[in-house]
Amino acid sequence: MPYCLDVPFGKRLRGSEEPNRRPGFLPYCPVHAITAVVPVLNEANHIRDCISSLLKQPEIIEVIVADGGSADETVDISRVNGAHVVQCHRQGRGIQIREGIQYAHADVILVVHADCRLIAGAAGKLLRALNTDSLVAGGAFRMSFASPNTGQWIISGLNNLRSKMTGISFGDQGQFVRNEALDRIGGFPDQMLMEDVELSLRLMRAGRLVFLPRGIIASDRRWKTRPFIKGVTQILCLFGRYLFERRFGKIHEKAKNYHTRYYSE
């Protein structure tokens, strides 16, 4: 069963400059279809399986691949497999997603990373959850790894626990949002990184969040290239720093410093 959150915890995390701040939640219109947006950069080895997992689900009417300037065959593979490709400048994942959303035709946006797959039936589960409760603005899925070891069980467990307890989800959990809710919060966050955290926090102003049962299978590639403790520590430090600096209005323009620090390490 879906887990709904009004997320009182988020009240302690939000900054003072929220777009379109509202004193209460307003109901949303029924939704009927999903546009999946996939930000990519040199994802030739993963994009085919990702697109296939999305287009097999009838509720997803289109897949938009937001390409950040791939030098491999990502663009060609995406087009051959039925995706619409939007060429973006190499500006960072969140900015690519924002550009891709501009071409969406459905009333729900689902963001899926290229090395993730959507489990069969998850799209229908998503629409049912939104139509069951007209106050839900968006949410995410419980994620897991394809072949988890002990470390990956811990990572997925922490990810899912954080989402369930606080409403803050990460991009590899298949974040989704009503287009109508995006209008209320001023659009998708215009950030290079931490766009997923920022989206969660802004949506807390626009409605309830829902955390759905298992729906995303993620690749473990990032955890094969870095020591487990170092990787977890880096993410926790960046996450905590972002919440702290956001609370006190010190976020760098487009969160460029987070992007540089994450990918340089």
Order of alpha helices (4+ residues) and beta strands (2+ residues): beta-beta-alpha-beta-alpha-beta-alpha-beta-beta-alpha-beta-alpha-beta-alpha-alpha-beta-alpha-alpha-alpha
